[in-house]
């Protein structure tokens, strides 16, 4: 789907969030800064003028079976939320599904993963059990017509399906993520992206992963990430 880019708006989000993120990463630490940033992320999307065009509703879970990439800071924040907020039985279920999904996805490249439906381990009774802490990818994913999401789920081999996005929602969320990621990268933290299940599974099996991340080292010994450019990186330069 082609959209008309509102360059002044995107530049404004990039500048505002980058400055705020720099200060909070320095003063509060990178994980806390990310968690603070999530609130601004949600607020920006909620204020997008085309928000009302979204077809996304509670109980619609087609996208909860699609591939999700995360950064290390998201992994550690999600695990903190699970440990702090969910009962032991739910934690055990989640960790078992994370492990099973990770094993199933091992060795697949990006294209193979995009063609494989895998139920999100956080999907429970038709709802996201970590909605407050859900990944940036999930915060930004949306559609104005649920038919495209359903079609992608039912025909995962067809990568030509192009969901209909809301232009200002897309720009609000994408610019926010780009700005926070740039601030992390400039501060020396790992900003590579990882498949969510594999990253969670690796973090759970490597107790010192968070320490390495906070020391500005590669967080995972057994998992390589990808350096993915931001949606609007060229505009920020």
URFENRA-V957220 format. One record per helix or strand. SS is the DSSP state (H for helix, E for strand). FROM is the first residue (numbers start at 1). TO is the last residue. If there is no record, write none. Layout:
SS,FROM,TO
SS,FROM,TO
//
This chain:
H,7,28
H,30,46
H,51,53
H,62,65
E,69,71
H,72,85
H,88,105
H,110,114
E,123,124
E,127,128
H,131,133
H,136,140
H,146,154
H,167,186
E,193,195
H,196,205
H,209,214
E,226,226
H,233,236
//
